[in-house]
Structures are given as C-alpha cells and as structure tokens.
Amino acid sequence: MTDDIPTGAPAVRVEGLWKRFGEQVAVAGVDLELPAGRFVGLVGPNGAGKTTTLSMVTGLLRPDSGRVLIGGADVWTDPAAVKSRIGVLPEGLRLFERLSGRELLGYMGRLRGLPGAEADKRAGQLLDVLDLAGARHKLVVDYSTGMRKKIGLAAALLHNPEVLFLDEPFEGVDPVSAQTIRQVLERYTASGATVVFSSHVMELVESLCDWVAVMSAGRIRAQGPLAEVRGAAASLQDSFLELVGAHGRDAGQSLDWLGGAAR
Ligand SMILES: Nc1ncnc2c1ncn2[C@@H]1O[C@H](COP(=O)(O)OP(=O)(O)OP(=O)(O)O)[C@@H](O)[C@H]1O
C-alpha cells in the first residue's frame, strides 16, 4: 500500500452534499474524492453525519442538494447503473428475517442477477469463510448481532461489487470473525476494489485504512492518505481529537460526586 496521490478517476466523487432534518443540519456541504482500490475510513464523533452521508452516497436517502458519482455514474439519476457496482452494509440493516442464512444469500444473489447455481455456490463459500456454515439453516431472526453483521456483509459481497460501503462493520463482531472480515476485505481491495467504512474505533481505522476522511458537525475536516491526515500527531486518535476540537474538553472533572472517594 502506498500513500501517493491517485491519478485515475475516483471510485466515489461527492459534490456539495447537504441534508437537513427540520432545524437540524446533518450534512453541511460535503465534498469527497475517494480513489479506487483504497481502504477508506470515514471517522467522526457521534452525530457527525457519517450515517447520513453514507445513506445519501448509496442511494438510500435523497440529499437536499449535491451530487454523488460512483465509477462516473450518478447515484440519483442513474440508480440502476450504480446499484450493480456497489455493495452496502447499512446501519440497522433490515434482512428477510424468516429466511435461513443460506436461503437469504441464495435469494439475494438471484435478486442481484446471478444465475441460481452461481448464487448458491457463492452463498456456500461466503457462509464457510465467515464461519456461518453451522448456522446456515437457522432463521435470520434468530441470529446474534455479530452474525447479522456477517450475513449482511456476505449479502453485500455476493455480486462482487466495485465499491463496498460498510457502516460500523465490526460492531458486535467477535475478534476471530473481525480478523476474518479484515482478511476478506484486504484481499478484496488488493484486487482493485474500494472499501468505504465508518467507524469510531481509531486504532481499527489506523490499522486497516490507507485513506481517511474525518467528519464533524456535518462537514469534512480532513481527507487524504492516512499519513497525511495523521500529520505530525502521534496517532490518528490524537490528530482526530485535534481536528474535531475535542482536546481540553471537560472529561468528567465536573462530576465531583461520582466515585467511591466522594461517598
Ligand atoms: N431521520 C432523522 N431525523 C432527524 N434527525 C436526524 C435523522 N437522522 C440523523 N439525524 C441527525 O443528524 C445528525 C447526524 O446523524 P448521523 O446518524 O448521520 O451521525 P453519525 O455520524 O452517523 O453518528 P453516530 O456515530 O452516532 O452513529 C445527528 O444530529 C442526528 O440527530
């Protein structure tokens, strides 16, 4: 992995994206240019606008204004061209709860236009790799949080998309499965595909991503190669706290009633 500036067309281009919910401006003019073949981390504090941005970028939520291009196709004017190119694991993913894991993947593969035999083959392979083979006949409604993340990831990967968008993909996933997911995603980006994922876990982003966008209060505060965004800071965490203005914030000192000594 290198930190050079990309020369090819970006995998994802976002121009002037805005979204308001009543009085609340959730996304306030976001511009992004994400190069192909990168592992991109979108980081920001709670309420920064990450989920809202990813929802608009993946065609799940209509922006108030702005434009999103994926592989040159406009998400909102040419959705069919975009949908076949992307895989999405959204926050609070809704699944077909009354299907088993195996049935769900077979069905999703067919929905994505794969021939039945190919859909079933890929479904079986993904269930094996993600350690869900033992639960393939269990109904999705009975899956744990981590299992739901993994089956959602499998569904997003089935059609081998060019760009994969993942909202907090490691939340609720055990360390062994997290390592597997990591390896699957690293292999996927090494072949030229792009992963864009949101996370609060800076160490994870620092160890996985080679490109980072930092968001706070609806705006992008920094974006670029990991080393550039980290700058002179000791860690991405330090640079993040600096960028979102969290250094020097009351870290609980005012809660003088809290703790055994105060009793
Ligand atoms: N459907 C909605 N209706 C009203 N306000 C919303 C809605 N969705 C998001 N918001 C507001 O928009 C802002 C951005 O929310 P968003 O979920 O995009 O942030 P986030 O960065 O993903 O946060 P987190 O890390 O906590 O998941 C927040 O202030 C949130 O309250």
The ligand as an SDF file (V2000), in Angstrom:
LIG
                    3D

 31 33  0  0  0  0  0  0  0  0999 V2000
  -34.0510   10.7810   10.4770 N   0  0  0  0  0  0  0  0  0  0  0  0
  -33.5440   11.7730   11.2070 C   0  0  0  0  0  0  0  0  0  0  0  0
  -34.3490   12.7170   11.7370 N   0  0  0  0  0  0  0  0  0  0  0  0
  -33.8500   13.7410   12.4510 C   0  0  0  0  0  0  0  0  0  0  0  0
  -32.5400   13.9220   12.7050 N   0  0  0  0  0  0  0  0  0  0  0  0
  -31.6830   13.0160   12.2140 C   0  0  0  0  0  0  0  0  0  0  0  0
  -32.1230   11.9030   11.4400 C   0  0  0  0  0  0  0  0  0  0  0  0
  -31.0460   11.1700   11.0670 N   0  0  0  0  0  0  0  0  0  0  0  0
  -29.9790   11.8050   11.6070 C   0  0  0  0  0  0  0  0  0  0  0  0
  -30.3520   12.9120   12.2740 N   0  0  0  0  0  0  0  0  0  0  0  0
  -29.4690   13.8660   12.9430 C   0  0  0  0  0  0  0  0  0  0  0  0
  -28.4260   14.1960   12.0480 O   0  0  0  0  0  0  0  0  0  0  0  0
  -27.1780   14.2690   12.7280 C   0  0  0  0  0  0  0  0  0  0  0  0
  -26.1930   13.3110   12.0880 C   0  0  0  0  0  0  0  0  0  0  0  0
  -26.6130   11.9690   12.3740 O   0  0  0  0  0  0  0  0  0  0  0  0
  -25.8510   10.6900   11.8110 P   0  0  0  0  0  0  0  0  0  0  0  0
  -26.6030    9.4930   12.2600 O   0  0  0  0  0  0  0  0  0  0  0  0
  -25.6020   10.8680   10.3580 O   0  0  0  0  0  0  0  0  0  0  0  0
  -24.4470   10.7870   12.5910 O   0  0  0  0  0  0  0  0  0  0  0  0
  -23.2880    9.7070   12.7570 P   0  0  0  0  0  0  0  0  0  0  0  0
  -22.0150   10.4270   12.4930 O   0  0  0  0  0  0  0  0  0  0  0  0
  -23.5660    8.5090   11.9400 O   0  0  0  0  0  0  0  0  0  0  0  0
  -23.4120    9.3710   14.3050 O   0  0  0  0  0  0  0  0  0  0  0  0
  -23.0860    8.0270   15.1320 P   0  0  0  0  0  0  0  0  0  0  0  0
  -21.6050    7.8720   15.0840 O   0  0  0  0  0  0  0  0  0  0  0  0
  -23.5630    8.3650   16.4980 O   0  0  0  0  0  0  0  0  0  0  0  0
  -23.8250    6.8970   14.5020 O   0  0  0  0  0  0  0  0  0  0  0  0
  -27.4680   13.9820   14.2030 C   0  0  0  0  0  0  0  0  0  0  0  0
  -27.5900   15.2240   14.8690 O   0  0  0  0  0  0  0  0  0  0  0  0
  -28.7820   13.2560   14.1720 C   0  0  0  0  0  0  0  0  0  0  0  0
  -29.5240   13.5080   15.3400 O   0  0  0  0  0  0  0  0  0  0  0  0
  1  2  1  0
  2  3  1  0
  2  7  2  0
  3  4  2  0
  4  5  1  0
  5  6  2  0
  6  7  1  0
  6 10  1  0
  7  8  1  0
  8  9  2  0
  9 10  1  0
 10 11  1  0
 11 12  1  0
 11 30  1  0
 12 13  1  0
 13 14  1  0
 13 28  1  0
 14 15  1  0
 15 16  1  0
 16 17  2  0
 16 18  1  0
 16 19  1  0
 19 20  1  0
 20 21  2  0
 20 22  1  0
 20 23  1  0
 23 24  1  0
 24 25  2  0
 24 26  1  0
 24 27  1  0
 28 29  1  0
 28 30  1  0
 30 31  1  0
M  END
$$$$
